[in-house]
Amino acid sequence: MSWSSSPVVNPTSDILSEKFHRGQALEALGQEQPVCYTLLDQRYFSGLGNIIKNEALYRAGIHPLSLGSLLSPRQLEILVDHVVEFSTDWLQGKFQGRQNHTQIYQKEQCPSGHQVMKEAFGPPDGFQRLTWWCPQCQPRLPPREPEQVQLS
């Protein structure tokens, strides 16, 4: 075992820093990869964890596997707003000794009463993280192609 210094955090990627660079975050989210992968990339969203990822995506109405490149600039803006808002509320709740309630994380139903799905998602060369989402409230972009049915 050896001691190492704390990881260096770039203030422009810290979601609760006054120096958080929104433009850099939006550019990263707009890439042609699932937004749930980008949200957990600490180079762009330092401090964002699995709970925040799930809650922000649900509140923005975005499926976790939607490609960022297919989302509108407005959808990406809304997503970043929810990331910062939920993170701020979560931290304030911790300081005040109150537990924040989640809408989708570890739930069986979303607030609209739909069944919640749960699956591990992550980049092929990275960690797979459990993700909760509502298929009705968070439609996937692009939608899955229907299975090809072969008739005999």
Secondary structure as a PSIPRED ss2 file (coil, helix, strand):
# PSIPRED VFORMAT (PSIPRED V4.0)

   1 M C   1.000  0.000  0.000
   2 S C   1.000  0.000  0.000
   3 W C   1.000  0.000  0.000
   4 S C   1.000  0.000  0.000
   5 S C   1.000  0.000  0.000
   6 S C   1.000  0.000  0.000
   7 P C   1.000  0.000  0.000
   8 V C   1.000  0.000  0.000
   9 V C   1.000  0.000  0.000
  10 N C   1.000  0.000  0.000
  11 P C   1.000  0.000  0.000
  12 T C   1.000  0.000  0.000
  13 S C   1.000  0.000  0.000
  14 D E   0.000  0.000  1.000
  15 I C   1.000  0.000  0.000
  16 L C   1.000  0.000  0.000
  17 S C   1.000  0.000  0.000
  18 E C   1.000  0.000  0.000
  19 K C   1.000  0.000  0.000
  20 F C   1.000  0.000  0.000
  21 H C   1.000  0.000  0.000
  22 R H   0.000  1.000  0.000
  23 G H   0.000  1.000  0.000
  24 Q H   0.000  1.000  0.000
  25 A H   0.000  1.000  0.000
  26 L H   0.000  1.000  0.000
  27 E H   0.000  1.000  0.000
  28 A H   0.000  1.000  0.000
  29 L H   0.000  1.000  0.000
  30 G C   1.000  0.000  0.000
  31 Q C   1.000  0.000  0.000
  32 E C   1.000  0.000  0.000
  33 Q C   1.000  0.000  0.000
  34 P E   0.000  0.000  1.000
  35 V H   0.000  1.000  0.000
  36 C H   0.000  1.000  0.000
  37 Y H   0.000  1.000  0.000
  38 T H   0.000  1.000  0.000
  39 L H   0.000  1.000  0.000
  40 L C   1.000  0.000  0.000
  41 D C   1.000  0.000  0.000
  42 Q C   1.000  0.000  0.000
  43 R C   1.000  0.000  0.000
  44 Y C   1.000  0.000  0.000
  45 F C   1.000  0.000  0.000
  46 S E   0.000  0.000  1.000
  47 G C   1.000  0.000  0.000
  48 L C   1.000  0.000  0.000
  49 G C   1.000  0.000  0.000
  50 N H   0.000  1.000  0.000
  51 I H   0.000  1.000  0.000
  52 I H   0.000  1.000  0.000
  53 K H   0.000  1.000  0.000
  54 N H   0.000  1.000  0.000
  55 E H   0.000  1.000  0.000
  56 A H   0.000  1.000  0.000
  57 L H   0.000  1.000  0.000
  58 Y H   0.000  1.000  0.000
  59 R H   0.000  1.000  0.000
  60 A H   0.000  1.000  0.000
  61 G C   1.000  0.000  0.000
  62 I C   1.000  0.000  0.000
  63 H C   1.000  0.000  0.000
  64 P C   1.000  0.000  0.000
  65 L C   1.000  0.000  0.000
  66 S C   1.000  0.000  0.000
  67 L E   0.000  0.000  1.000
  68 G H   0.000  1.000  0.000
  69 S H   0.000  1.000  0.000
  70 L H   0.000  1.000  0.000
  71 L C   1.000  0.000  0.000
  72 S C   1.000  0.000  0.000
  73 P H   0.000  1.000  0.000
  74 R H   0.000  1.000  0.000
  75 Q H   0.000  1.000  0.000
  76 L H   0.000  1.000  0.000
  77 E H   0.000  1.000  0.000
  78 I H   0.000  1.000  0.000
  79 L H   0.000  1.000  0.000
  80 V H   0.000  1.000  0.000
  81 D H   0.000  1.000  0.000
  82 H H   0.000  1.000  0.000
  83 V H   0.000  1.000  0.000
  84 V H   0.000  1.000  0.000
  85 E H   0.000  1.000  0.000
  86 F H   0.000  1.000  0.000
  87 S H   0.000  1.000  0.000
  88 T H   0.000  1.000  0.000
  89 D H   0.000  1.000  0.000
  90 W H   0.000  1.000  0.000
  91 L H   0.000  1.000  0.000
  92 Q H   0.000  1.000  0.000
  93 G H   0.000  1.000  0.000
  94 K H   0.000  1.000  0.000
  95 F H   0.000  1.000  0.000
  96 Q C   1.000  0.000  0.000
  97 G C   1.000  0.000  0.000
  98 R C   1.000  0.000  0.000
  99 Q C   1.000  0.000  0.000
 100 N C   1.000  0.000  0.000
 101 H C   1.000  0.000  0.000
 102 T C   1.000  0.000  0.000
 103 Q C   1.000  0.000  0.000
 104 I C   1.000  0.000  0.000
 105 Y C   1.000  0.000  0.000
 106 Q C   1.000  0.000  0.000
 107 K C   1.000  0.000  0.000
 108 E C   1.000  0.000  0.000
 109 Q E   0.000  0.000  1.000
 110 C C   1.000  0.000  0.000
 111 P C   1.000  0.000  0.000
 112 S C   1.000  0.000  0.000
 113 G C   1.000  0.000  0.000
 114 H C   1.000  0.000  0.000
 115 Q E   0.000  0.000  1.000
 116 V C   1.000  0.000  0.000
 117 M E   0.000  0.000  1.000
 118 K E   0.000  0.000  1.000
 119 E E   0.000  0.000  1.000
 120 A E   0.000  0.000  1.000
 121 F E   0.000  0.000  1.000
 122 G C   1.000  0.000  0.000
 123 P C   1.000  0.000  0.000
 124 P C   1.000  0.000  0.000
 125 D C   1.000  0.000  0.000
 126 G C   1.000  0.000  0.000
 127 F C   1.000  0.000  0.000
 128 Q C   1.000  0.000  0.000
 129 R E   0.000  0.000  1.000
 130 L E   0.000  0.000  1.000
 131 T E   0.000  0.000  1.000
 132 W E   0.000  0.000  1.000
 133 W E   0.000  0.000  1.000
 134 C C   1.000  0.000  0.000
 135 P C   1.000  0.000  0.000
 136 Q C   1.000  0.000  0.000
 137 C C   1.000  0.000  0.000
 138 Q C   1.000  0.000  0.000
 139 P C   1.000  0.000  0.000
 140 R C   1.000  0.000  0.000
 141 L C   1.000  0.000  0.000
 142 P C   1.000  0.000  0.000
 143 P C   1.000  0.000  0.000
 144 R C   1.000  0.000  0.000
 145 E C   1.000  0.000  0.000
 146 P C   1.000  0.000  0.000
 147 E C   1.000  0.000  0.000
 148 Q C   1.000  0.000  0.000
 149 V C   1.000  0.000  0.000
 150 Q C   1.000  0.000  0.000
 151 L C   1.000  0.000  0.000
 152 S C   1.000  0.000  0.000
